[in-house]
Amino acid sequence: MAGNEVQADFWITEYITPWDIYAHGVTRVLAYQKTAFQEMYIVETGIYGKGLVLDGKWQSCTGDEFLYHEPLVHPAMVCHSAPRRVLVLGGGEGATIREILRWNTVEQVVMVDIDGEVVKACQEHLPEMHQNAFDDPRSQLVIADALEFLDRTEDKWDVVISDLSDPIEAGPSFKLFTKEYFEQVKRVLAPDGYFLIQAGPVSVGSMALHVRLVNTVKAVYPHVVSLSSYTSTYGAPWGFALASAQEIDTQPDIAQVDRLLSEKTTGDFRMFDGRTFLGLLQTPLHIRRAIEAETQVYTLAEPPKFFGKGAGEN
């Protein structure tokens, strides 16, 4: 269009639906690798800073990752109020464990990621994300398949967070969005624990994955709430599912949550506080209706199939 100046020569084009794309202008490629599990780019962009891209799907970037990682972590932590042991499944950039380690009640956080090469690249190129969380004496990194780890462990966890890449069929994580996986998580979750999963986009044209994931989680846990946050670089509002064996208060007292955060966390939140938490818990009507109408449950026999990979273009 007249008057517009395009300032990138390299673009990562992400396919949102069969009719929608989001093209990220890249100013520099910091790392590229085809690992045993996926294709990885770490790039710099003109607007949003450094970003991690796996199999052509935008994972997070320094400019707006707080809009994803804060709602991914803190709703479950607040609900528990004093989590001591936290398990993260996925989490390559280290930003998820960074947020967990804000809590002074946390004694141990274990991060299990299948792709050690991606984690190593993130440690080197994305220090803004992890902020040395891997070096905290409370944190432990395990390079392993999440399903195999869950099979082996006999530990119980106050909070389990599933921070996995999207379940594209060719990727490493599609099995980890199924009823069988959620049942394994429930086995290692403490009776008063909370489970939170990143659960796909909730935009009108592509929310089927989210509502089916929520329905799948509901097949395992009696109490499930759909949350969402608008993460700019995803090109869509993003969904999460918060689950527990006990009832989840969807009308928390704002001042009480703010006191809890003041007493038990360190560091400055950019997005999350008591008022934000209350808002996150208010699932919009159209999403509630879609969840209520959904009948499909994802299983290992019929796992989810996330739409499309992206592509890099000069």
C-alpha positions as CSV (number, residue, x, y, z in Angstrom):
1,M,0.0,0.0,0.0
2,A,1.2,3.5,-0.7
3,G,3.0,5.2,2.2
4,N,3.9,1.9,3.9
5,E,7.6,1.1,4.3
6,V,8.5,-2.6,4.8
7,Q,11.7,-2.9,6.8
8,A,12.3,-6.7,6.9
9,D,13.8,-8.9,4.2
10,F,13.2,-12.2,6.0
11,W,9.7,-13.2,7.2
12,I,8.4,-16.1,9.3
13,T,4.9,-16.7,8.0
14,E,2.6,-18.5,10.5
15,Y,-0.5,-20.1,9.2
16,I,-3.3,-19.3,11.7
17,T,-6.2,-20.8,9.7
18,P,-6.5,-21.9,6.1
19,W,-7.4,-18.3,5.3
20,D,-5.3,-16.3,7.8
21,I,-1.6,-15.8,8.2
22,Y,0.6,-13.8,10.5
23,A,4.0,-12.7,9.0
24,H,6.7,-11.7,11.5
25,G,9.4,-9.5,10.1
26,V,12.8,-10.8,11.2
27,T,15.9,-8.5,11.3
28,R,18.4,-11.2,12.4
29,V,18.5,-14.9,12.8
30,L,20.4,-15.7,16.1
31,A,20.2,-19.5,15.9
32,Y,18.8,-22.1,13.5
33,Q,18.8,-25.8,14.0
34,K,16.9,-29.0,13.0
35,T,17.0,-31.0,16.2
36,A,15.9,-34.6,16.6
37,F,12.4,-33.4,17.4
38,Q,11.7,-30.1,15.6
39,E,12.9,-27.2,13.6
40,M,14.1,-24.2,15.7
41,Y,14.7,-20.5,15.0
42,I,15.7,-17.9,17.5
43,V,15.3,-14.5,15.9
44,E,15.3,-10.8,16.4
45,T,12.2,-8.9,15.2
46,G,11.7,-5.2,14.4
47,I,9.0,-4.7,17.0
48,Y,8.8,-7.5,19.6
49,G,12.5,-8.2,20.3
50,K,13.9,-11.8,20.3
51,G,11.6,-14.7,19.6
52,L,11.6,-18.5,19.7
53,V,10.0,-20.3,16.7
54,L,9.5,-24.1,16.7
55,D,8.2,-25.9,13.6
56,G,7.2,-22.5,12.2
57,K,4.9,-21.7,15.2
58,W,5.7,-18.7,17.2
59,Q,6.4,-19.7,20.9
60,S,7.2,-16.5,22.7
61,C,9.3,-13.4,22.4
62,T,10.8,-10.9,24.8
63,G,8.4,-8.1,23.9
64,D,5.2,-9.7,25.0
65,E,6.0,-13.0,26.6
66,F,4.7,-11.7,30.0
67,L,1.2,-11.8,28.4
68,Y,1.6,-15.6,28.1
69,H,3.8,-16.7,31.0
70,E,2.2,-14.7,33.8
71,P,-1.3,-16.1,33.2
72,L,0.2,-19.5,32.5
73,V,1.8,-19.7,36.0
74,H,0.2,-17.5,38.6
75,P,-3.5,-18.5,38.5
76,A,-2.6,-22.0,39.8
77,M,-0.1,-20.6,42.3
78,V,-2.6,-18.1,43.7
79,C,-5.3,-20.8,44.0
80,H,-2.9,-23.0,46.0
81,S,-1.6,-19.9,47.9
82,A,1.5,-21.6,49.2
83,P,3.0,-24.0,46.6
84,R,6.2,-25.7,47.6
85,R,6.8,-28.2,44.8
86,V,6.1,-27.3,41.2
87,L,6.5,-29.4,38.0
88,V,6.8,-27.9,34.6
89,L,6.3,-30.1,31.5
90,G,7.9,-28.3,28.5
91,G,9.0,-24.7,29.1
92,G,12.1,-24.5,26.9
93,E,12.8,-20.8,27.2
94,G,12.9,-20.9,31.0
95,A,10.4,-18.1,31.4
96,T,7.9,-20.4,33.1
97,I,10.3,-21.4,35.8
98,R,11.3,-17.8,36.2
99,E,7.8,-16.9,37.1
100,I,7.4,-19.8,39.5
101,L,10.6,-18.8,41.3
102,R,9.0,-15.5,42.1
103,W,7.2,-17.3,44.9
104,N,9.1,-17.5,48.1
105,T,7.1,-20.5,49.2
106,V,8.6,-22.6,46.4
107,E,11.3,-25.1,47.5
108,Q,11.6,-27.0,44.3
109,V,10.7,-26.6,40.6
110,V,11.5,-29.4,38.1
111,M,11.3,-28.6,34.4
112,V,11.0,-31.5,32.0
113,D,11.7,-30.8,28.4
114,I,12.3,-33.3,25.6
115,D,14.6,-31.2,23.5
116,G,17.8,-30.4,25.2
117,E,19.2,-28.6,22.1
118,V,16.3,-26.1,22.2
119,V,16.8,-25.5,25.9
120,K,20.6,-25.0,25.4
121,A,20.0,-22.5,22.6
122,C,17.4,-20.6,24.8
123,Q,19.9,-20.5,27.7
124,E,22.5,-18.9,25.4
125,H,20.4,-16.6,23.3
126,L,17.4,-15.7,25.4
127,P,18.8,-14.6,28.8
128,E,16.0,-11.9,28.9
129,M,13.5,-14.8,29.2
130,H,15.0,-17.1,31.7
131,Q,16.8,-14.4,33.8
132,N,19.2,-17.1,35.2
133,A,16.3,-19.2,36.5
134,F,18.2,-22.4,35.5
135,D,20.9,-21.4,38.0
136,D,18.6,-21.0,40.9
137,P,19.3,-23.8,43.5
138,R,15.6,-24.5,43.7
139,S,15.3,-25.4,40.0
140,Q,16.2,-28.7,38.3
141,L,16.3,-29.3,34.6
142,V,15.4,-32.8,33.3
143,I,15.8,-33.6,29.6
144,A,13.3,-36.3,29.0
145,D,9.9,-37.2,27.5
146,A,7.2,-35.9,29.8
147,L,5.1,-39.1,29.5
148,E,8.1,-41.2,30.5
149,F,8.9,-38.8,33.4
150,L,5.3,-39.1,34.6
151,D,5.5,-42.9,34.4
152,R,8.6,-43.0,36.6
153,T,8.0,-40.3,39.2
154,E,6.4,-41.1,42.5
155,D,6.6,-37.6,43.8
156,K,3.5,-35.4,44.4
157,W,3.4,-31.8,43.2
158,D,1.4,-28.9,44.5
159,V,1.2,-27.3,41.0
160,V,1.8,-28.9,37.6
161,I,2.1,-26.6,34.6
162,S,2.0,-28.0,31.0
163,D,3.9,-25.5,28.8
164,L,4.1,-27.4,25.6
165,S,4.6,-26.5,22.0
166,D,1.4,-26.7,19.9
167,P,0.2,-30.3,19.1
168,I,1.0,-30.3,15.4
169,E,1.0,-33.9,14.2
170,A,4.7,-33.9,13.1
171,G,5.9,-32.3,16.4
172,P,6.9,-33.9,19.7
173,S,4.0,-32.9,21.9
174,F,0.7,-33.9,20.3
175,K,0.3,-36.9,22.7
176,L,0.5,-34.6,25.6
177,F,-2.9,-33.0,25.0
178,T,-4.9,-36.2,25.6
179,K,-7.0,-37.7,28.3
180,E,-4.3,-40.3,29.1
181,Y,-1.7,-37.6,29.6
182,F,-4.1,-35.6,31.9
183,E,-4.7,-38.8,33.9
184,Q,-1.0,-39.3,34.4
185,V,-0.7,-35.7,35.6
186,K,-3.5,-36.2,38.0
187,R,-1.7,-39.2,39.5
188,V,1.3,-37.0,40.5
189,L,-0.8,-34.0,41.6
190,A,-1.2,-33.5,45.3
191,P,-4.9,-33.8,46.5
192,D,-5.1,-30.1,47.0
193,G,-3.0,-29.3,43.9
194,Y,-3.7,-27.4,40.7
195,F,-3.0,-28.2,37.1
196,L,-2.7,-25.5,34.4
197,I,-2.2,-26.1,30.7
198,Q,-1.7,-23.8,27.7
199,A,-4.7,-24.7,25.6
200,G,-4.6,-23.1,22.2
201,P,-6.2,-20.0,20.6
202,V,-9.7,-18.8,21.5
203,S,-10.3,-16.6,18.5
204,V,-13.6,-17.3,16.9
205,G,-12.2,-19.0,13.8
206,S,-9.8,-21.3,15.6
207,M,-11.1,-22.1,19.0
208,A,-12.1,-25.8,18.4
209,L,-8.8,-27.0,19.8
210,H,-9.3,-25.0,23.0
211,V,-12.9,-26.1,23.7
212,R,-12.0,-29.8,23.0
213,L,-9.0,-29.6,25.3
214,V,-11.1,-28.1,28.1
215,N,-13.6,-30.8,27.5
216,T,-10.8,-33.4,27.7
217,V,-9.5,-31.9,30.9
218,K,-13.1,-32.0,32.3
219,A,-13.1,-35.8,31.6
220,V,-10.4,-36.1,34.2
221,Y,-10.9,-33.2,36.7
222,P,-14.2,-32.2,38.3
223,H,-13.4,-28.5,38.3
224,V,-12.0,-26.8,35.2
225,V,-12.0,-23.1,34.2
226,S,-11.1,-21.7,30.8
227,L,-8.9,-18.6,30.9
228,S,-7.5,-16.5,28.1
229,S,-5.0,-13.7,27.5
230,Y,-4.3,-11.7,24.4
231,T,-0.7,-12.3,23.4
232,S,0.1,-9.9,20.6
233,T,2.6,-12.0,18.6
234,Y,0.2,-15.0,18.4
235,G,-2.2,-12.9,16.4
236,A,-5.0,-14.2,18.6
237,P,-6.2,-14.4,22.2
238,W,-4.7,-17.5,23.8
239,G,-6.4,-20.0,26.0
240,F,-5.5,-21.9,29.2
241,A,-7.3,-24.4,31.3
242,L,-7.0,-24.4,35.1
243,A,-8.1,-27.6,36.8
244,S,-8.3,-29.1,40.2
245,A,-10.0,-31.8,42.3
246,Q,-11.4,-29.0,44.5
247,E,-13.7,-26.1,43.6
248,I,-12.1,-23.1,42.0
249,D,-13.3,-19.7,43.3
250,T,-14.1,-17.7,40.2
251,Q,-14.9,-14.6,42.2
252,P,-11.7,-14.0,44.3
253,D,-11.3,-10.9,46.4
254,I,-9.0,-8.6,44.6
255,A,-7.4,-7.0,47.7
256,Q,-6.8,-10.5,49.2
257,V,-5.0,-11.7,46.1
258,D,-2.9,-8.5,46.0
259,R,-1.9,-9.1,49.7
260,L,-1.0,-12.7,48.9
261,L,1.2,-11.6,46.0
262,S,2.8,-8.9,48.1
263,E,3.6,-11.3,50.9
264,K,4.7,-14.3,48.9
265,T,6.3,-13.1,45.7
266,T,9.2,-11.0,44.6
267,G,9.7,-9.0,41.5
268,D,7.5,-6.7,39.5
269,F,4.5,-8.2,37.6
270,R,3.8,-6.6,34.3
271,M,0.3,-8.0,33.7
272,F,-0.8,-10.0,36.7
273,D,-2.5,-8.7,39.9
274,G,-5.7,-9.3,41.8
275,R,-7.9,-7.5,39.3
276,T,-6.3,-9.2,36.3
277,F,-6.8,-12.6,38.0
278,L,-10.5,-11.9,38.6
279,G,-10.8,-10.9,34.9
280,L,-9.0,-14.0,33.7
281,L,-11.5,-16.2,35.5
282,Q,-14.5,-14.6,33.8
283,T,-14.8,-16.9,30.7
284,P,-16.7,-15.1,27.9
285,L,-20.2,-16.3,27.1
286,H,-19.4,-17.6,23.6
287,I,-16.5,-19.7,24.9
288,R,-18.6,-21.1,27.7
289,R,-21.3,-22.0,25.3
290,A,-18.8,-23.7,22.9
291,I,-17.4,-25.7,25.8
292,E,-20.8,-26.8,27.0
293,A,-21.7,-27.9,23.5
294,E,-18.5,-29.9,22.9
295,T,-18.5,-33.7,23.1
296,Q,-15.1,-34.7,21.7
297,V,-12.4,-35.9,24.1
298,Y,-8.9,-36.2,22.8
299,T,-7.2,-39.6,23.4
300,L,-4.1,-41.3,22.2
301,A,-6.2,-43.1,19.7
302,E,-7.7,-39.8,18.5
303,P,-5.2,-37.0,19.4
304,P,-5.6,-33.3,18.4
305,K,-4.3,-32.1,15.1
306,F,-3.2,-28.4,15.3
307,F,-3.5,-26.5,12.1
308,G,-0.4,-25.9,10.0
309,K,3.2,-25.1,10.4
310,G,4.8,-21.9,9.4
311,A,7.5,-21.1,6.9
312,G,10.5,-18.8,6.6
313,E,10.7,-16.7,3.5
314,N,13.3,-14.2,2.1
